[in-house]
Amino acid sequence: MNRFLSHATNRIDAKGRVSVPSMFRSVLSALDIRELYCFQDFVFPAISAGGPELLDRFERQIGGEDPFSPQANQMSLLIHGGGVFMKLDQEGRLMVTDFIRDFTGITTEVTFVGRADHFQLWAPQVFLERQAAAREERRLRGQRSD
């Protein structure tokens, strides 16, 4: 298993930590990811998290641009200015910092959402609303999942 799939919601403990779902920890282990690169998603009110190769991919994209171009500067502003490295503790928990809370609106629970090569942290109700809206938009366009 080398893809982040599905979603799960876990409660934040009294010390501000949340357990990363075991299915996601298994992928992190299989891919030998020991440090998470986390960034404020470009579209959704979510924090995206993956291995350092996720940052490398964005930096290669920037490297293909004129370093003084608006596109390169905007991308750097998003991935460098809106990103941090984080580690799980020995029990597979992640500290839910102000970086996460302020951007997502997360309060007492975190919904972890698989996105294939990375996963996201969402406020549970916001995730459910956005997922339902995406499903409805595809239905209205006649795009089915089967």
ABEGO torsion letter per residue (X at the ends): XABBBEBBBBBBBAAGBBBBBAAAAAAAAAAGBABBBBBBBAABBBBBBBBAAAAAAAAAAAAABBAABAAAAAAAAAAAAABBBBBBBAAGBBBBBAAAAAAAGBAABBBBBBAGABBBBBBAAAAAAAAAAAAAAAAAAGBBAX
